[in-house]
Each structure stands twice: as C-alpha cells, then as structure tokens.
Amino acid sequence: MSLVTLPAVTTAFASDSFSQKVGDQYIWELKVAPPGSDLNIWKVGDQLKIVISAANKTMIGPVLWDILWGTMYNNSAANRTWQLLQPTDIICYYNNTKGWYLGDMYAYMFMFIPHNQTTVNSTLFWEFAYILGLMGDFHYTWTSGPHGYDGTMTAWNGSATGDLGQPKYEIQFNVNGVLQYSKSYNGTGSGWTLIADWELLSGSGIPGFIAIPLLLVLSIFVAFQLLRAKKKPVAI
C-alpha cells in the first residue's frame, strides 16, 4: 500500500500528461494463459477491472507529480461477481522533467501512459533492459504511432527469429494513452509462440470506443515487483 494520502481534489492535467478521468473504467479478459507456469494464478476467461478513483497533482519531496489513482477488481469465469482485488492506490506518476513511473497498483502493469513519446519510450527501454538485459542478448525497438506516444514497443532476447526458450514482448498504446495490447511469446527455435493474451473488453472515457485487443504479460508481473523500490519516487 502507498504511504501517500489520497487527496480529494481532481485536477485536469496538461496535454502531455495522462488523459484518464475520475470514474473511467477499463475491463480486460484473459484469453490465453501461460501453460504450465507457477505464475499462472489467472485462468482463461477471468476478468480484471480498473476504476480511476482520482487524478490529481501531489507533491512528493520537491517534485509536483501528476498521479493516477485506481481501484482494482476481478472476477472469474466460474463466478461472474466482481471482487475487490486492490483498494485505491497509485497506478502511475508523471512529471514532464522527471519522467513516468509506475506506482503500487498490483505489481507492475503498463496500463496508462502520459502523452509524451520521449518519456514513454525511455521508461520502457530501461524497464525491459533491466528484465531482459540480465539474460544477455537484449534487443529493443519503438515504432511511433500517429501521435507518437501511441506507438508499439518490442523487446526480446536472442535472434529476431525466436531462439529456443527466449522471451519476446510486444506492447502497444492507443490514442488515449491506454495499453491497447501486450503480447508475450516464447521462442521455439524457428519462431515465436504466444503464451499470454489479455484483451480489452470495454473502456469508458474513450469517444467512439470499439472493443480493442489488449494483451497483458502475466509472466513479468512478479519480476517487475523487484523494480518497485528502485523505480518509485521517494519522498525527501
């Protein structure tokens, strides 16, 4: 849990920051679960929902941060009842000079980004370099989207053709700064096999919204927990 007290005031952020508003809701459903993994605590058909609880500016030490707060719920394919998974907590921080950081919401999930391509690209590079770089032959690409920040990141180890047992991740964001899809693959020696697949079922606050695939990497949640203390801003 965060030690920061949730302020009641909601603030409109600058155009390069988050575009989410209080009351926005996003729901994802698991379509493919990693096979034979101890991390696979979710089952195919399970759903996850995030409700934006607050969007405000908060001083942490000498820095004024734009902060998204959220409440997380889940339900299972066997029991379609929403259950509280995590109380209101920080999802992510942004400052146009200090950067973009993930908060305390359910390990590390790249659900929402600021509308700042340079910051998003830099943060993703270092996050995945930390995870995959420890394994050796790390590669990373970023392809800008129509607005820059709504682009696609790909990161993998080994050759682009899929070395046996090597991981590959691909994530993309849409114009609203929401993770549109995230794919997790395992190398077969001659290609890549999809091993994790979440899809966005609905999202409020998106004009003319049509259900868009969102594929979330379950297998890196636990690994990203190791980054929590290193990456989160610390009050001084």
Backbone torsions as a table, in degrees:
resi	resn	phi	psi	omega
1	MET	NA	146.8	178.4
2	SER	-75.3	147.6	176.7
3	LEU	-89.1	-3.6	-178.5
4	VAL	-85.0	130.9	178.9
5	THR	-76.5	134.2	-177.9
6	LEU	-73.6	114.9	176.8
7	PRO	-71.9	155.9	-177.8
8	ALA	-86.4	-21.2	-174.1
9	VAL	-77.3	135.1	174.6
10	THR	-102.4	133.4	-173.9
11	THR	-120.2	139.2	173.1
12	ALA	-80.9	126.1	-177.5
13	PHE	-85.4	163.8	175.4
14	ALA	-67.1	165.3	-174.0
15	SER	-65.2	-20.3	-180.0
16	ASP	-91.6	3.8	-176.9
17	SER	-102.9	-158.1	179.9
18	PHE	-71.6	148.0	177.8
19	SER	-107.2	0.5	-179.3
20	GLN	-71.0	148.7	-179.2
21	LYS	-122.6	158.1	177.7
22	VAL	-57.9	133.1	179.5
23	GLY	95.7	-15.4	175.3
24	ASP	-59.8	140.9	179.9
25	GLN	-129.3	142.3	-179.9
26	TYR	-134.7	132.1	-178.2
27	ILE	-125.3	133.7	177.1
28	TRP	-123.4	149.7	176.8
29	GLU	-125.2	138.9	179.7
30	LEU	-80.6	120.7	-178.8
31	LYS	-101.1	-32.8	178.7
32	VAL	-136.2	129.5	178.9
33	ALA	-106.8	143.3	177.9
34	PRO	-57.8	127.1	-177.1
35	PRO	-75.7	139.2	171.7
36	GLY	58.6	36.0	-177.4
37	SER	-115.9	137.5	175.9
38	ASP	-66.5	-19.8	179.1
39	LEU	-79.2	-10.2	-174.3
40	ASN	-79.7	72.8	178.3
41	ILE	-85.6	-11.0	177.0
42	TRP	-101.0	150.6	179.7
43	LYS	-116.8	156.3	178.4
44	VAL	-57.1	131.0	-178.4
45	GLY	98.3	-14.2	175.8
46	ASP	-65.8	150.1	-179.1
47	GLN	-124.7	153.1	179.5
48	LEU	-133.3	136.6	-179.4
49	LYS	-129.1	136.9	172.5
50	ILE	-119.7	129.5	174.7
51	VAL	-110.3	126.7	178.2
52	ILE	-72.6	115.8	-175.7
53	SER	-90.0	-33.4	-179.6
54	ALA	-160.7	153.6	175.0
55	ALA	-141.4	106.0	-172.0
56	ASN	-148.7	172.0	176.8
57	LYS	-101.6	131.0	-176.8
58	THR	-136.8	134.0	175.4
59	MET	-78.2	127.0	171.3
60	ILE	-125.5	108.8	-170.8
61	GLY	63.9	-133.8	-178.4
62	PRO	-89.1	3.6	-171.7
63	VAL	-110.3	135.3	174.8
64	LEU	-93.5	116.7	-175.8
65	TRP	-108.3	142.0	164.4
66	ASP	-81.4	128.4	-174.4
67	ILE	-130.2	132.0	170.5
68	LEU	-98.7	130.1	176.0
69	TRP	-112.4	145.1	-179.8
70	GLY	-147.1	160.8	173.3
71	THR	-117.8	135.1	-174.3
72	MET	-113.6	138.1	178.1
73	TYR	-130.0	159.7	174.1
74	ASN	-144.7	156.4	168.0
75	ASN	-142.6	162.0	-175.3
76	SER	-106.6	161.8	177.7
77	ALA	-63.8	-26.9	-177.7
78	ALA	-84.4	-18.8	-175.8
79	ASN	-147.6	94.0	-175.1
80	ARG	-77.4	65.1	175.7
81	THR	-128.7	126.0	-179.5
82	TRP	-71.0	129.6	178.1
83	GLN	-120.5	141.7	177.3
84	LEU	-66.0	120.8	178.6
85	LEU	-97.7	-38.7	177.6
86	GLN	-151.2	127.1	178.3
87	PRO	-63.1	173.5	-178.3
88	THR	-52.2	127.4	-178.1
89	ASP	-154.9	172.8	-179.0
90	ILE	-75.5	129.7	174.1
91	ILE	-89.2	-50.6	-178.3
92	CYS	-162.2	159.3	-179.7
93	TYR	-116.4	155.0	171.8
94	TYR	-152.8	136.7	171.0
95	ASN	-140.0	132.9	-170.5
96	ASN	-69.3	-7.5	173.2
97	THR	-112.9	-27.4	-178.1
98	LYS	-91.7	-24.2	176.0
99	GLY	113.0	-166.4	-176.3
100	TRP	-119.8	128.2	-178.8
101	TYR	-133.1	149.5	175.8
102	LEU	-86.4	150.4	-176.9
103	GLY	-101.9	-138.3	-171.3
104	ASP	-101.6	3.1	-174.7
105	MET	-74.9	107.8	172.3
106	TYR	41.5	73.1	-178.4
107	ALA	58.8	-135.5	-177.0
108	TYR	-121.2	117.2	178.7
109	MET	-134.7	128.3	-179.5
110	PHE	-86.8	64.2	-175.3
111	MET	-81.0	-39.2	-174.5
112	PHE	-134.6	138.6	-178.4
113	ILE	-128.4	155.4	171.0
114	PRO	-73.1	164.8	179.7
115	HIS	-89.5	56.4	-177.0
116	ASN	-136.4	98.2	-174.0
117	GLN	-59.5	-42.4	-178.0
118	THR	-59.7	-46.2	-179.9
119	THR	-65.9	-44.9	-179.6
120	VAL	-61.6	-48.3	-179.0
121	ASN	-60.5	-45.5	-178.8
122	SER	-63.6	-44.8	-178.9
123	THR	-63.8	-45.7	-180.0
124	LEU	-62.6	-40.3	179.2
125	PHE	-57.7	-49.8	-176.3
126	TRP	-71.0	-33.6	177.3
127	GLU	-62.7	-49.5	-176.4
128	PHE	-77.4	-27.5	174.2
129	ALA	-64.5	-36.8	179.1
130	TYR	-65.3	-44.7	-178.6
131	ILE	-73.0	-55.0	-175.1
132	LEU	-84.0	-27.3	-178.8
133	GLY	-62.8	-28.4	177.4
134	LEU	-65.3	-18.2	-175.9
135	MET	-95.7	-4.2	175.5
136	GLY	115.0	-107.3	-166.5
137	ASP	-75.9	77.8	-173.7
138	PHE	-88.8	137.1	177.0
139	HIS	-133.0	147.5	-176.1
140	TYR	-148.1	136.7	173.1
141	THR	-136.6	149.6	173.3
142	TRP	-130.4	127.5	177.2
143	THR	-114.7	118.7	-177.5
144	SER	-64.0	145.3	173.3
145	GLY	-91.5	-173.0	-179.5
146	PRO	-56.3	-31.7	179.3
147	HIS	-109.2	12.5	-179.7
148	GLY	88.4	-72.4	-175.8
149	TYR	-66.1	-26.7	179.4
150	ASP	-83.9	61.2	-175.0
151	GLY	-111.9	-166.7	-176.2
152	THR	-127.7	130.3	175.8
153	MET	-109.0	137.3	173.7
154	THR	-130.2	132.9	178.8
155	ALA	-138.8	137.5	-179.4
156	TRP	-156.5	166.5	173.7
157	ASN	-110.5	147.8	178.0
158	GLY	80.8	-154.3	-177.2
159	SER	-81.1	158.8	179.7
160	ALA	-68.5	-13.6	-178.8
161	THR	-88.2	-2.4	173.3
162	GLY	94.8	72.2	176.2
163	ASP	-62.8	146.2	-175.4
164	LEU	-56.4	124.1	175.5
165	GLY	80.8	-1.9	-179.0
166	GLN	-85.3	148.5	-178.8
167	PRO	-92.3	154.9	173.4
168	LYS	-143.6	137.9	178.7
169	TYR	-128.1	139.9	174.8
170	GLU	-135.5	125.7	179.0
171	ILE	-133.1	147.1	-178.4
172	GLN	-137.8	145.6	180.0
173	PHE	-116.7	148.6	179.4
174	ASN	-96.6	-177.4	-173.3
175	VAL	-63.3	-21.0	179.8
176	ASN	-90.1	5.8	-179.9
177	GLY	73.9	27.9	178.6
178	VAL	-109.4	139.4	177.8
179	LEU	-61.7	112.6	-177.2
180	GLN	-81.6	-43.5	172.4
181	TYR	-154.9	156.3	174.5
182	SER	-145.6	124.7	-176.2
183	LYS	-116.7	138.5	176.1
184	SER	-119.2	128.8	-177.0
185	TYR	-124.2	160.8	171.4
186	ASN	-125.2	134.1	-179.3
187	GLY	-71.6	138.8	-179.5
188	THR	-103.2	-8.6	-173.7
189	GLY	105.1	-23.7	178.9
190	SER	-138.1	8.8	-179.2
191	GLY	176.0	-164.1	-178.3
192	TRP	-126.6	137.0	176.5
193	THR	-110.9	128.3	178.9
194	LEU	-68.5	127.5	-178.4
195	ILE	-121.9	-6.2	176.1
196	ALA	-147.9	135.6	-173.5
197	ASP	-152.6	104.7	169.7
198	TRP	-106.7	149.0	178.5
199	GLU	-129.8	138.2	177.6
200	LEU	-74.6	119.9	-179.8
201	LEU	-89.9	-37.6	-178.4
202	SER	-157.8	154.9	178.0
203	GLY	-156.8	121.2	177.7
204	SER	-82.4	163.3	-179.2
205	GLY	78.8	10.7	178.5
206	ILE	-115.9	103.3	-178.8
207	PRO	-56.3	132.6	178.3
208	GLY	61.6	32.4	-174.7
209	PHE	-60.8	133.1	170.5
210	ILE	-123.3	137.9	-177.6
211	ALA	-50.8	126.5	-175.8
212	ILE	-124.6	141.8	179.2
213	PRO	-63.5	134.4	168.5
214	LEU	-130.5	122.8	-175.0
215	LEU	-116.3	112.7	-171.1
216	LEU	-104.8	135.9	-174.5
217	VAL	-85.3	100.4	178.1
218	LEU	-69.2	-35.5	-171.5
219	SER	-66.5	-14.8	-179.3
220	ILE	-103.2	-0.4	-179.3
221	PHE	-57.7	-51.6	-176.4
222	VAL	-64.8	-40.3	179.3
223	ALA	-62.0	-38.8	-178.5
224	PHE	-69.1	-21.6	176.7
225	GLN	-60.6	-28.5	178.7
226	LEU	-65.0	-22.0	-178.0
227	LEU	-88.2	-8.9	-171.3
228	ARG	-53.7	-53.7	-176.9
229	ALA	-68.5	-33.2	-176.8
230	LYS	-74.6	-35.2	-170.0
231	LYS	-97.6	-23.7	-173.8
232	LYS	-79.0	138.5	177.1
233	PRO	-59.8	143.3	-177.8
234	VAL	-115.9	130.7	177.4
235	ALA	-66.5	139.7	-178.9
236	ILE	-111.8	NA	NA
